[in-house]
Amino acid sequence: MIAVLLLATFWAALTCWRIYRLARFFQIEEYMSSRFLRWMITKRERSTPNRFVEGVVTGLVLMVALMAFAPDSLPIHLGFWAAIIVFIAWPEPVKEVKKTFKATQRAVRMLATAFVVAIIFNLALSLLVAGIADEITGSILGVVSIIGLIAYLLAPLALSAGNLLMYPIESSLRRMFRERARQRLTQSRVKVIGITGSFGKTSTKDYLHHILSGRYKVIKTPKSYNTLMGVCLVINNDFDPNAGDDYFIIEMGAYIPGEIKRICELTKPQAGIVSAVGPQHLERFGTLENVVTAKYELVEAVPEDGFMAFNFDDDLVRGMGQRGYPDTCIGVSYSDPPHEDARLIAKNIQHTLDGLKFDVQDRQTGDERTFSTTLIGLHNVTNILLATAVAHQLGMSLAEIGLRVATLTATDHRLKQTRLPNGVMMLDDAYNTNPVGSASALDVLKLNQNGRRVLITPGMVELGPLHEQENEKLGQRAAAACTDIVLVGVEQTKPIQRGVKNAGFDETHLHVFETVTEAIQWYQTELKAGDAVLILNDLPDNYM
């Protein structure tokens, strides 16, 4: 019986080790079991790790041999299976890790529960087999190992089971967390401005915060905190109800309809911005109509006497603004010519690597001012106009806003321009995962006519049925803008490769690597002063 317990414990430990290694991917999929399991089964090496098949085949063959030549020698059988466990568990060469496991309280609770599930499965079945048997033999240890192999293979299900079992507790904790956040907001006189959109949310939020800070006391959600729990975390940990803040700018994201509504029920926004509707996250939403439904939840939450700013250059967003709610809807446009129904427009746009310069006109009042900024990328004209629309509605003049726009800085990883020590210009657009932003970034790269123009990208994801089409278009645009194209991920980037080749690009300047590290090593070796490199999107580990 001791041999059975030892062997079952070894297998349970191995299963727990695999559960731990998979936990960071569960976090990347935001604790959604369905998405995690779908990710697991899309590639064989995820569901059946390297050396697993070899270990099983070797183990079964040698087990038969042992049964023939040493059927009763438990130490030999135990040692043999221990060797198989070590073989399977031996660490593989670690690929590039971009996002490590974060041992949050929720993650620890889920892991502990998953460990218990795995241990009970291993020990209970193993002891059951041992209890049924008349005596412990090599064949019994073989059966115990088969149970262990099955448990190891089903480790992803143990994670999902741990997540499911903890759901009642997590739901209760989330309700308490939300109630605490609600009470803190209720204690304050702060007015909430919500920002949503398929892309452009974070940059617009940062620009609006900077502009309003010229006159008001303003806070914002940091980085890309835009989920209900993320917003609650900021309110509970960083927001002081007694600080006397005038405005709280809250970014609101969603993967399905209903999520923005819940954020609005908590925060009760008095004004808002819708930046764009696009195919980003279409894999999760299913249709663009669902995206529109989700984003419009912010509009519906704003009171009738509140106001909204809409990007009228986006047909679907303009459709929201033309529904006539709330009473004050401000459309912005920089298209040529600007949309006829837009109130705030940009014209005479000058775009260089030194930044943007354009005239902003309020068609309602006739007021007009010239804005200059070191920000690059035409999409930033829209972001600035949206921020300007809100600030202007809150009492700031265009002249006052223009002074603040002149000191705007790029949000990290959103087309941020830096000059490397070797003289190479770096365009860091690592958080860009949408077709519109990608096209804008390539237009900026094309402005560099003094040297090589290099794109490094793994492509765009979560585009659902548009994945192949949009990535092929990206390849075609890249072929027109770049002297060199560096792709990360052989399989992931096949649509881009196809677009590049179909555009007639010189394939000697197309390079495909497995990791971002290899791509960076390439450009560090190849590029010199005067060259420019665009880092477009940086996929999480579950896509690489």
WOFEN-V795614 format. One record per residue. N is the residue number from 1. RES is the residue in three letters. PHI is phi as a letter, one per 40 degrees, with the letter a starting at -180 (NA if undefined). Layout:
N_RES_PHI ; N_RES_PHI
This chain:
1_MET_NA ; 2_ILE_c ; 3_ALA_c ; 4_VAL_c ; 5_LEU_c ; 6_LEU_c ; 7_LEU_c ; 8_ALA_c ; 9_THR_c ; 10_PHE_d ; 11_TRP_c ; 12_ALA_c ; 13_ALA_c ; 14_LEU_c ; 15_THR_c ; 16_CYS_c ; 17_TRP_c ; 18_ARG_c ; 19_ILE_d ; 20_TYR_c ; 21_ARG_c ; 22_LEU_c ; 23_ALA_c ; 24_ARG_c ; 25_PHE_c ; 26_PHE_c ; 27_GLN_c ; 28_ILE_d ; 29_GLU_c ; 30_GLU_f ; 31_TYR_g ; 32_MET_c ; 33_SER_d ; 34_SER_c ; 35_ARG_c ; 36_PHE_c ; 37_LEU_c ; 38_ARG_c ; 39_TRP_c ; 40_MET_c ; 41_ILE_c ; 42_THR_c ; 43_LYS_b ; 44_ARG_c ; 45_GLU_c ; 46_ARG_c ; 47_SER_c ; 48_THR_b ; 49_PRO_d ; 50_ASN_d ; 51_ARG_g ; 52_PHE_c ; 53_VAL_c ; 54_GLU_c ; 55_GLY_c ; 56_VAL_c ; 57_VAL_c ; 58_THR_c ; 59_GLY_c ; 60_LEU_c ; 61_VAL_c ; 62_LEU_c ; 63_MET_c ; 64_VAL_c ; 65_ALA_c ; 66_LEU_c ; 67_MET_c ; 68_ALA_c ; 69_PHE_b ; 70_ALA_a ; 71_PRO_c ; 72_ASP_b ; 73_SER_c ; 74_LEU_c ; 75_PRO_d ; 76_ILE_c ; 77_HIS_c ; 78_LEU_c ; 79_GLY_c ; 80_PHE_c ; 81_TRP_c ; 82_ALA_c ; 83_ALA_c ; 84_ILE_c ; 85_ILE_c ; 86_VAL_c ; 87_PHE_c ; 88_ILE_c ; 89_ALA_c ; 90_TRP_d ; 91_PRO_d ; 92_GLU_c ; 93_PRO_d ; 94_VAL_c ; 95_LYS_c ; 96_GLU_d ; 97_VAL_b ; 98_LYS_c ; 99_LYS_b ; 100_THR_c ; 101_PHE_c ; 102_LYS_b ; 103_ALA_c ; 104_THR_c ; 105_GLN_c ; 106_ARG_c ; 107_ALA_c ; 108_VAL_c ; 109_ARG_c ; 110_MET_c ; 111_LEU_c ; 112_ALA_d ; 113_THR_c ; 114_ALA_c ; 115_PHE_c ; 116_VAL_c ; 117_VAL_d ; 118_ALA_c ; 119_ILE_c ; 120_ILE_c ; 121_PHE_d ; 122_ASN_c ; 123_LEU_c ; 124_ALA_c ; 125_LEU_c ; 126_SER_c ; 127_LEU_c ; 128_LEU_c ; 129_VAL_c ; 130_ALA_c ; 131_GLY_c ; 132_ILE_c ; 133_ALA_c ; 134_ASP_c ; 135_GLU_a ; 136_ILE_c ; 137_THR_b ; 138_GLY_c ; 139_SER_c ; 140_ILE_c ; 141_LEU_c ; 142_GLY_c ; 143_VAL_c ; 144_VAL_d ; 145_SER_c ; 146_ILE_c ; 147_ILE_c ; 148_GLY_c ; 149_LEU_c ; 150_ILE_c ; 151_ALA_c ; 152_TYR_c ; 153_LEU_c ; 154_LEU_c ; 155_ALA_d ; 156_PRO_d ; 157_LEU_c ; 158_ALA_c ; 159_LEU_c ; 160_SER_c ; 161_ALA_c ; 162_GLY_c ; 163_ASN_c ; 164_LEU_c ; 165_LEU_c ; 166_MET_c ; 167_TYR_d ; 168_PRO_d ; 169_ILE_c ; 170_GLU_c ; 171_SER_c ; 172_SER_c ; 173_LEU_c ; 174_ARG_c ; 175_ARG_c ; 176_MET_c ; 177_PHE_c ; 178_ARG_c ; 179_GLU_c ; 180_ARG_c ; 181_ALA_c ; 182_ARG_c ; 183_GLN_c ; 184_ARG_c ; 185_LEU_c ; 186_THR_c ; 187_GLN_c ; 188_SER_b ; 189_ARG_c ; 190_VAL_c ; 191_LYS_b ; 192_VAL_c ; 193_ILE_b ; 194_GLY_c ; 195_ILE_b ; 196_THR_b ; 197_GLY_i ; 198_SER_c ; 199_PHE_a ; 200_GLY_g ; 201_LYS_c ; 202_THR_c ; 203_SER_c ; 204_THR_c ; 205_LYS_d ; 206_ASP_c ; 207_TYR_c ; 208_LEU_c ; 209_HIS_c ; 210_HIS_c ; 211_ILE_c ; 212_LEU_c ; 213_SER_c ; 214_GLY_c ; 215_ARG_b ; 216_TYR_b ; 217_LYS_c ; 218_VAL_b ; 219_ILE_b ; 220_LYS_a ; 221_THR_c ; 222_PRO_c ; 223_LYS_f ; 224_SER_b ; 225_TYR_c ; 226_ASN_a ; 227_THR_c ; 228_LEU_d ; 229_MET_c ; 230_GLY_c ; 231_VAL_c ; 232_CYS_c ; 233_LEU_c ; 234_VAL_c ; 235_ILE_c ; 236_ASN_c ; 237_ASN_b ; 238_ASP_b ; 239_PHE_c ; 240_ASP_b ; 241_PRO_c ; 242_ASN_b ; 243_ALA_c ; 244_GLY_g ; 245_ASP_c ; 246_ASP_c ; 247_TYR_b ; 248_PHE_b ; 249_ILE_c ; 250_ILE_b ; 251_GLU_c ; 252_MET_b ; 253_GLY_b ; 254_ALA_a ; 255_TYR_b ; 256_ILE_a ; 257_PRO_d ; 258_GLY_h ; 259_GLU_c ; 260_ILE_c ; 261_LYS_d ; 262_ARG_c ; 263_ILE_c ; 264_CYS_c ; 265_GLU_c ; 266_LEU_c ; 267_THR_c ; 268_LYS_f ; 269_PRO_c ; 270_GLN_c ; 271_ALA_a ; 272_GLY_a ; 273_ILE_b ; 274_VAL_b ; 275_SER_c ; 276_ALA_a ; 277_VAL_b ; 278_GLY_a ; 279_PRO_c ; 280_GLN_d ; 281_HIS_g ; 282_LEU_c ; 283_GLU_d ; 284_ARG_c ; 285_PHE_c ; 286_GLY_g ; 287_THR_b ; 288_LEU_c ; 289_GLU_c ; 290_ASN_c ; 291_VAL_c ; 292_VAL_d ; 293_THR_d ; 294_ALA_c ; 295_LYS_c ; 296_TYR_c ; 297_GLU_d ; 298_LEU_c ; 299_VAL_d ; 300_GLU_c ; 301_ALA_c ; 302_VAL_c ; 303_PRO_c ; 304_GLU_d ; 305_ASP_c ; 306_GLY_c ; 307_PHE_a ; 308_MET_b ; 309_ALA_b ; 310_PHE_b ; 311_ASN_c ; 312_PHE_c ; 313_ASP_c ; 314_ASP_b ; 315_ASP_d ; 316_LEU_c ; 317_VAL_c ; 318_ARG_d ; 319_GLY_d ; 320_MET_c ; 321_GLY_c ; 322_GLN_c ; 323_ARG_c ; 324_GLY_g ; 325_TYR_b ; 326_PRO_c ; 327_ASP_c ; 328_THR_b ; 329_CYS_b ; 330_ILE_b ; 331_GLY_c ; 332_VAL_b ; 333_SER_a ; 334_TYR_b ; 335_SER_c ; 336_ASP_b ; 337_PRO_c ; 338_PRO_c ; 339_HIS_c ; 340_GLU_c ; 341_ASP_c ; 342_ALA_c ; 343_ARG_c ; 344_LEU_b ; 345_ILE_b ; 346_ALA_b ; 347_LYS_a ; 348_ASN_f ; 349_ILE_c ; 350_GLN_b ; 351_HIS_b ; 352_THR_b ; 353_LEU_c ; 354_ASP_c ; 355_GLY_h ; 356_LEU_b ; 357_LYS_a ; 358_PHE_a ; 359_ASP_c ; 360_VAL_b ; 361_GLN_b ; 362_ASP_c ; 363_ARG_c ; 364_GLN_c ; 365_THR_b ; 366_GLY_g ; 367_ASP_c ; 368_GLU_a ; 369_ARG_a ; 370_THR_c ; 371_PHE_b ; 372_SER_b ; 373_THR_a ; 374_THR_c ; 375_LEU_c ; 376_ILE_b ; 377_GLY_g ; 378_LEU_c ; 379_HIS_c ; 380_ASN_c ; 381_VAL_c ; 382_THR_c ; 383_ASN_d ; 384_ILE_c ; 385_LEU_c ; 386_LEU_c ; 387_ALA_c ; 388_THR_c ; 389_ALA_d ; 390_VAL_c ; 391_ALA_c ; 392_HIS_c ; 393_GLN_c ; 394_LEU_c ; 395_GLY_h ; 396_MET_c ; 397_SER_c ; 398_LEU_c ; 399_ALA_c ; 400_GLU_c ; 401_ILE_c ; 402_GLY_d ; 403_LEU_c ; 404_ARG_c ; 405_VAL_c ; 406_ALA_c ; 407_THR_b ; 408_LEU_c ; 409_THR_b ; 410_ALA_c ; 411_THR_c ; 412_ASP_d ; 413_HIS_g ; 414_ARG_b ; 415_LEU_f ; 416_LYS_c ; 417_GLN_c ; 418_THR_b ; 419_ARG_b ; 420_LEU_c ; 421_PRO_d ; 422_ASN_c ; 423_GLY_g ; 424_VAL_c ; 425_MET_c ; 426_MET_b ; 427_LEU_b ; 428_ASP_c ; 429_ASP_b ; 430_ALA_c ; 431_TYR_c ; 432_ASN_c ; 433_THR_b ; 434_ASN_b ; 435_PRO_c ; 436_VAL_c ; 437_GLY_c ; 438_SER_c ; 439_ALA_c ; 440_SER_c ; 441_ALA_c ; 442_LEU_c ; 443_ASP_c ; 444_VAL_c ; 445_LEU_d ; 446_LYS_c ; 447_LEU_c ; 448_ASN_c ; 449_GLN_b ; 450_ASN_c ; 451_GLY_a ; 452_ARG_c ; 453_ARG_b ; 454_VAL_b ; 455_LEU_b ; 456_ILE_b ; 457_THR_a ; 458_PRO_c ; 459_GLY_g ; 460_MET_b ; 461_VAL_b ; 462_GLU_f ; 463_LEU_c ; 464_GLY_f ; 465_PRO_c ; 466_LEU_c ; 467_HIS_d ; 468_GLU_c ; 469_GLN_c ; 470_GLU_c ; 471_ASN_c ; 472_GLU_c ; 473_LYS_c ; 474_LEU_d ; 475_GLY_c ; 476_GLN_c ; 477_ARG_c ; 478_ALA_c ; 479_ALA_c ; 480_ALA_c ; 481_ALA_b ; 482_CYS_b ; 483_THR_c ; 484_ASP_a ; 485_ILE_b ; 486_VAL_b ; 487_LEU_b ; 488_VAL_b ; 489_GLY_h ; 490_VAL_c ; 491_GLU_c ; 492_GLN_d ; 493_THR_b ; 494_LYS_d ; 495_PRO_c ; 496_ILE_c ; 497_GLN_d ; 498_ARG_c ; 499_GLY_c ; 500_VAL_c ; 501_LYS_c ; 502_ASN_c ; 503_ALA_c ; 504_GLY_g ; 505_PHE_c ; 506_ASP_c ; 507_GLU_c ; 508_THR_c ; 509_HIS_b ; 510_LEU_b ; 511_HIS_b ; 512_VAL_b ; 513_PHE_b ; 514_GLU_c ; 515_THR_b ; 516_VAL_c ; 517_THR_d ; 518_GLU_c ; 519_ALA_c ; 520_ILE_c ; 521_GLN_d ; 522_TRP_c ; 523_TYR_c ; 524_GLN_c ; 525_THR_c ; 526_GLU_c ; 527_LEU_c ; 528_LYS_b ; 529_ALA_d ; 530_GLY_g ; 531_ASP_c ; 532_ALA_b ; 533_VAL_b ; 534_LEU_b ; 535_ILE_c ; 536_LEU_b ; 537_ASN_g ; 538_ASP_b ; 539_LEU_c ; 540_PRO_c ; 541_ASP_d ; 542_ASN_c ; 543_TYR_b ; 544_MET_b
